[in-house]
Amino acid sequence: MNRFIGKLPSLKLFQNAYYNHWSNVAIVDNNSLIGKNDRSFTYRQLLAASNEVAGELLRSKRLANRVEDLECERVAFISEPGFNYVKSQWAIWRAGGVAVPLALSHPPAEHRYTLTDSKPSVIISTRTMSPKMVELSKELNIPLIILDDLDEAAATTTNGTGFDNIDDVVNKIKLKDSEVINIDPGRNAMIIYTSGTTNKPKGCVSTHGNIESQVKALIGPWRWSPQDRILHTLPLHHVHGVINALTCPLFTGATVEMMNHFDASTVNNRIVNGYKNKDNNNNINSNSSISSSSPPISVFMAVPTIYSKLLENYDRGGHSSEQKQLISDAWSSLRLMVSGSASLPTPIFNRWKEITGHKLLERYGMTEIGMALSNSYDQQMRFPGTVGYPLPFVDAKIDEDGQLLIRGPQVFKEYWGRPEETAKNFTKDGYFMTGDTVAKDGEIYRILGRTSVDIIKSAAYKISALEIEYELLAHPSIAEVAVLGIPSEEYGQIIGALVVMKPNTKDLTYDELKQWCSNKLASYKTPRRLKILKEIPKNAMLKVNKKSLVQLFEKD
C-alpha cells in the first residue's frame, strides 16, 4: 500500500472508494458565495487526505499507550461545508474514533455543553473556525488540531518524489490491493446531538453498522449511482445533511458539491447553469460568479423552508418570463428532489409541482433511526401530506396510542451516557418509540404530530421547548415562561415565548430578548414571537396546557 493512502478500514464506505470509485470526483467545494474558484477532489485524494489527518490523531496516542487505534475515543470536529469536513470525518473513522460534529451556528455555550458531555480527546478545526474553539480548548483542556497547519506540513512529504505537491503525488498512485484494518460494525462511529423532551440535548450514538444500514436503506429506493451529482446546502450536524445528502452519495461513488451556506438566488443560478452548461448568456444574473461550465445537478435535498425560499426567489426575484421558464426547465431536469426534517406544507408541494412538474419526495426519519419511511421514487405514487412506506430493513408498527414504533439495524445504539433515558425510549421487544403520532391510509403513512408538545419542529430542526425555557428563566427579569410552537406555513412551526415578568421590572421588548439570547442559544432556538402576560394560565393540577396557549398568539 502506498504510504500516502495508508491502511484501509474494512468498512464498505472506504473499500468502495478505493476499489470502485478511485478516480471519480468525490467532493466539490462550491465557493461561489465567498468569491473563490470551485475546487474538486477525487476519492483517492480524499483517502490520502484522511490518512494524513488520521495519522496525526494517532500520533500522540501511540506515544502515550503504544496502540494503533483510538479505541472509540470521541473526536469533536468543526469545519465549513466541504472537503475539510469530509476528510475530518473519514480520518476519525480510520483512526478508530467516534466522530462528534459541531454545529457552525451554535454559540460558545452550546459548544461547551456538547464538548463537556461527549468528553472528546481532541478537537479538529479549520483555521477559519478556530476562533470558536481556541478558548474552549484551553478552558476544557482538550487538545486542538488545526487542519490548515497539517496541510502546510503535508507539503513537505513530497520532497524527493519529483512532484510539486501532494495532489500530484496522489494522482500518480497506482491502484493495488490494500492492507485492511478490520473494524467491527458494532463499534461506535458517531454522536449527533439532538434535543429531546429533557431540557438539554442528548447525544445519539450510532455504530458503523447503524450508519451502513441507514445508507443501504436509501440507495436502492432513491436509485443512487456513481453518475449522480448532489448540490449540498444542508447543516452538517444533523442526519439529513450527514447521512442522506453526504454519506449516501459517497457510498455509491457519486459527487457531492457542497455550498458554504444556502442562498436561494445562488442555488437557482447553479441549477440553471448546470442545466444549460453553455455560455454566460444563459445565467439568470449576468453577475453570477458560478462557472457556466458547471456540470448538471441530478439530486437536491432540502427542508421545506428552503423550498419556500426558492419559490419566493422565483416569484419575487425580479426574473423575466424567459428567465422563469429557464428556472422551471432547469429544476425539471433533476431526477430526484427530496424534502424532509419537517412536515412539507401542501401549498409548497403544489406550487413546486406547478413550477417544475415534480412532486417532491417527502420522507420521515430522525437522528435515532435514520430514515424509516419514504414516498415512492415513482412520482405518480407520491401524495401531499404523506411520508410513504417503510424502507428496506425497517420494521414499523403503530401502538395503541397511535405512536409510530421503529425497529431494525438502522436504529441507534444508545443516548450517550444516559442508560435510563435509552431504556425508557424502547419497548420490551426492541422498538424505538418515536414520539410521533401517525395514521395509515391503506399502506401509506401520514404524520399527525408530536406526541409531546415540548418538541418544536421549525425548518430543519427539532427543538426542545424545555431547553429554551431553562435558558430564559436565567434572565434576571423573567419570573415564568412557557415556550411553544406556533403553526407556520413556511417553517412548520416558529417558536413563541409567553413570559411573566418579575415584580417591579419593566416589560421586555422583543429586541431586548433577542439580544439577550444571542450568546446563549443558537439562532434557530431564539423565540420569534414574544407575549408578556400577568400570569400563565394553568389547569387544576397547576400544569400548563400548551396546546390551548397557542391561541394566545393567534389572536394577535
N, C-alpha and C positions, 0 to 999 in steps of 0.2 A: 504494500500500500504506500502510495506517495505520501511523504511526510506532511504535505500541505492539506491533504484530505483527512488523514488520521484514521483511527478505527471507527467503524460504523455501528451504531446500535442495531439490534435485531428487529426493532420496530419497523413496520411496513412503510411508515412515512419516509424514513431515511433510506430503506432498501429500494423503494420505488424511485426516489430521487436519483439514486446512484446508478441503478441498473436500467431504468426505463426512461428517465427524463433528463439525463445528463446534460444535454446541450440546449434544452428548452429554456426560454426566459421564464424565470420564476416570479421575480418582483420588479415592478417599475415604480420608482419614486416619481410621482407626478408633482412637479414643483411649480406648476403654473401660478399658484396662489402666492408664492414667495418670489416670483420673478426670476427663477433659475431654470436651466435646461433639465429635462427629464433624464433620469439615469436608469438603465436596465441592468439586471443581474441574473445570470443563469443559475440553474440548480447546482452546477459544480462550483460556482463562486459562493453560493450560499453554504454549501458543505465546507468549503475551505475557510470561509469567514467564521462560521460557527465553531469549527475546530480550533481556531485561534483563541476565541473567547473562552471556550470550554477549557483549554489548556491553562489559561490564566486563573479560572475558577479553581482548578485542581492544584495549582502550584503550591499555594500556602497549605492546603490540606495535606498534600504529600509530605511537605517538610515537617508538619506537626505530627502526623499519625502514620505516615508511610502507607497510605492507601491510594487506590486508583479510582475512587468513587466518592461522591458527596454523600452517599448513603441517605438520600431523601432529605437532606437539609434544604430549607427553603431559601430561595434566592428571589428577592424583590427586584423588579426592573421597571424603568420608565423611559419612554422614548417617543419621539414624534412618529406618526404612522409611516411605515416604510421599511426599507431593508434593515436598518438598525434594530427595529423591533423584532423582526423575524429571526435575525441571526442571534439575538439575545435569547429568545425563547428556545430555539433549537440548541444553542450552546448549553443552556441549563439542563435540558433533557439529555444531551450527550454526556454531560458530566455526572449524571445520576442525581440531579437535584429536582426540586419541586418549584415550578415557575409561579410567581405571585405578581401578576401585572398590576401596576399602579395607575390610577386614573389621572390623565393630564389636567382635568378640570378641578380636581379636589384641592382645597386649601390645606395648609400645613396640619391643621388639627385632625383632619380625616386621614392624611397620610400617617400621622403619628399613631393614630389608632390602629390602622392596618399593620404597620410595622411592629408595634408593641404586641399585637395579638398573634401575628404569624411568626414572630421571632426569627427573621431571616439571618443567615450567617454572613450575607453580603448584599449590597445594593449595586445594581448596574444602572448607569445613567449615561445619556449623551451629554456633551458639554452644554448644549442649549438648555437642557432640562436640569442641569446640575445645581443651579441656584435654589431649586425646590428641595434638593436633597442634602446639600452640604451641612447645613445647621442640624438637620435631623440626624444625619450620620454621626456627627460629633456628640449630640445630646444623648443618643441611644447607644453609642459605642458600637456602631455597625460599620465595617469597612466599606468604602465606596470605590467602585471601579468606573472610570470614565472611558467610554468606548473610543472616543477620538484619540486618547492617548495610546490605546492599543493599536489603532490603525496606523498611527505615525511610527510606532515601534516596529510594526509588521513590515514596513517598507524596507527595513534593514535585512530582513530574511531573504531577500532576493539577491544579496551580494554573491557574486560568483556564478550566478545562474545564466547570465547572458541576456536577461530580460530587464526592462525598465521598471516594472512594478509587479506587485503580487497578482494583479489580474492577468498580466501577460503570462506569468508562470502557470496559473491555474488553467488558462485556456489551452495550454500545451500538454496538459496531463492526459495520458492515455488511459482509457478505461480498462481496468483489470479487476480480478477478484479482490474483494475487500476482507480484511480481518474484522470479525464480528464481535461486538460486545453484547452478551446476552442480557436483556433487560426484561424482567418478569412483567407481563401485562398487568399484574395486580399491584405493582408499585405505584405509589402516589406520584402524580405528574403535575397537577396544577391546583391552585387555590384561587378561586374567584369569589370576591366578597359581594354579598347580596343582602339587601335589607329584608328582614322578616317581621314577625309580629312582636319581637322584642325591640328594645329601644336603641340597640346598636347592631350594625351589620354582622352577619355570620359568614365565616369562610367556608365555602363549599369545596370539599376535596374530591377531585376526580382522578382516577387511576389512568394509566396508559390504555388499559383495556376499555374503560368507560369512553375515553376520547375516540378510540378507533371504532367502537360500536356506534357512537354518535355520528361519525363521519360516514361509515358504511351504510347507515340507515338512510342517508340523503343522496349518496352518489347515484344509485340506480333510479329512484323515483324522480330525481331532478336532472338526470341524464348528463352528469358531469363528464367532460372529456378533455384530453390534452389540448384540443383546439380552442377551448373556451378562454375568454378574457373578461374578468370581472372588474368593474370600477368600484373600488372600496372606499366608502366615505363614513363608515361606522366607528363608534368608540371601540377601543381595543382592551377594555376591561369587563366586557360582557360576552356571553356565549354567542350572541348574534354576530358580533364582529370577529370574535376569536375562532369559533368553530365553523359556523355556516359560511362566512364570507372569506375566510383565510385558510383554515386547515383543510376544508373540503377541496378547494381548487388545488392546493399544493399537494395533496394526497394523490390527485389524478394527473399531475403534470401540467396543469393549466397555468395561466399567467394572472397574477394579481396586481392591478395597477392601483396604487394607494395614494389618495389625496391627503394633503396636510389637514384639511378640515372641509366640512361641507359648505358649498356656496352654490345657490340654485342656478345663477347665470353661468357660472363656470362649468357646472355639470351639464347643463343643456348644450353649451358650446362644445364640450368634449364629445358628447354623444353625436352631435351633428357632424363634427369634423371626422370622427371615425366612420360615420355612415357615408359621407361623400368621398373622403380620402382623396381630395383633389387640391386645387389651389386655394389661396386665402379668400378668393372671391365668394366662397361658399360659407364663410363664417357668418354667424349671426351678428357678431360685433367685430368690425374690422380691426379693433384694437386688441382683440383676444390674443393672449400670449401662448395659447396652445398651438402646437405644430399642426398644420393641416395634413401632415402625413401620418397622424396618429392612427394606429390600427383600429378596426371596428371593435366596439364593445358588444359582447354577447349576453352578459348576465349583469343584473343590477339588483341589489337588495337594500332595503331601507325601512325605516319606521314610517307610520302614517304621516307624521308631521313633515318629514322630508318630501313625501309625495305632494302634500298640501302646498309646500313652498315652491316646488317645481311647477305646480299648476298655477300658483299665483304669479310666478315669473312669466309663464306662458300667456296668461290673461292680461297682466298689467305691466309687462316688461318693456313696453314700447315697440313691440315687434310688428312689422308689416304683415299683411295677409300671406305674402310669399314666404316670409321667414317662419310664420306659424306653421305653414304647410310643411316646411323643411323640418321643423322640430317634430311634428307629428310623424312624418315619414321616418325620421331617424329613430325615434323611440319604437316605432312599429317594427323595425328591423331586428331588435333584440329577440333572442329566443326565450328568455325567462326573466321575469321581474317578480320579486318576492316582497311581501310586506309582513312585518312581524314586530314583536316586542310590545305591542299594544293593539287593542282592537281597531280594525280598519273601518272607519265610518263609511256607511253606504254611499253618501254623496261623493266622497273621494273615489270609491270604487267605480261608480257610474261615470263620473267626469273623466277619469283616466281612460276608461274604455272608449268613451266618446272621442277623445283626442287621439289615442294611439291604436285603438282597435283591440287592445289587450285587456283581458281580465286579470287583475293582479292575483298572484297566488298567495293566499293567506295560510299561515301555518300556526301551530301552537307549541310552545316549549317554555322552559325555564332553566335557570342555572343548574338546578339539582338534577334535571332529567335530560338535558339537551332538547332535541326536537322529538315530540311524541306523536303529533298529528299533523297532517298536511293535506291540503286540497290536491286534486289530481293534476298531473302535468297536462292532461287534455283540457284545454280551456272550456270546452263545452260542459265539463263536469265541475266547473267552479261556480260557486254561488255566494253572493254577498252575505255577510253576517255569519259565515261558517268557517270552520278550520279543518274540515276534511275528515280523513280516516287515519287509523293507527299506521305508523310507518313500520317497515320491517324490524323485527326483533322486539317490537313494543307490545306489551300485554296491557291493555286498557280496560277498565270497567268503571261503573258508577255505583257508589254506595247508596244506602237507603236514604241519605240526606241530599242526594244529588251531586255529591262531590266526586270529581274525577280522581281516580286512583291509577297509578302507573307502576309497572314492574318490568324489568328487563336488564340486559347487560349494560345499557347506556346510563342507568340511574347511578348517581354519585355515591361515593363510599360513605361519607360522613360530614358533619359540621365540625370544622377544626376545633379541637379542644372542648367539645360540647357533647359528650356521650349521651347525656339525658335528653338534650334537645334533639339529637339524632333519633333516639329510640322512640320518642313520642310522635315523630312525624312519619313513622312506618307502622303499617298494620302487622298483626302477628304472622300473617302469611307473606310478608315481604313487599307489600305495595306501598309506594310513596304517596302520601296524602297531599295533593297539590294545593288545596285551599281554594280551588276554583269550582264553582257550580256550573254544571253543564246539562245539556239536553241533547237528544238524538232525534233527527228527522230521518227515519229509516236507519241507515248505517252512518250517516254523516253527522259530525259533532258541531254543536254550537256552544260557545262560552257565554254563560249568562252573567257572570260577575264573580267578584271575590267573595269567598266565604267570610272573610274578615274585612270590615270596613277600614281597618287600620293599615291596609296596604293600598297605596295610591299608585295607579298606573298613569304616568304622564310621559308622553312621547316614547322614548326608548327605555324608560326607567321604571322600575318597581321601587317605590319609596315608602319607608316606614314613617307613618304619621307620629308614632310614639318617639322616634328618634328626634324629629323636629320639635315636638313638644318639650322633650328633655332639654334641648338647647335654648328654646325660647324662654323657658322658665328660669333660666340663669340670668335673664335681663333684670336689672335692678328695679324696674318699674312695673313688671308684669306679675300679677297675682295668680291668675288662672289662664289656661289656654286650651283650646281644642282645635286640632288640625284635621282637616278633612278634604276629600277630593270633590271638586265641583265639576260637573259634566262640561266637556269642551269638545266641539266638533273637530277642532284642529289637533288638539293634544290628547284626546281621550278623556283626560281629567287635568285640571290645574289645581294647585294647592291653595287652599284658603285657611286663614287663621282667625278664629274667634278669640278675642282677648279681653280679659278683665284687668283693669289697672289697679295698682295698689293705692290705698287712700293717700290723698294729698300729692298725687302725681298728675301731671298733665297727660292728656291722651297722646299716644304715639301717632305720628303720621306714617304713611306707608314708606316714604323715602327714608325716614329715620330707622324703621325696622329693617329695610333692605340693606342699609349701610351697616347696621349692627350685625346682620347675618353674613356679611361678605367675607369675613375671615373665620367663620365658624362652620358654615355649611357650603356645600357645592352649590353652584348657581341654580341647578335644576331642583334642588331641595328647598330653595328660598320661596316662601309664600308669595303668590302673585295677587292675592286678594287679602285685605285686612278689614275686619269689622270689630269695632270696640263696643262691648256690652257692659251693662251694670252687673249682670250675672249670667252664667251659662246655664240654660235650663237642664234639669236633671229629673229622673223618674223617682218613684218612691224608694227605690233601693240606692238612691244617690248616684246612679250611673248616668252617663251621658249617652243619649241616643243620637249618634252622629248622622244616621240616615235622615232623621227628621230635621236636623240642623242645617242641612244643605239648602233648604228652602229659605233660610235667612239671607243667603246670598242671592237667590233667585228673585227675591222681592226688590232688590236694588235696581 
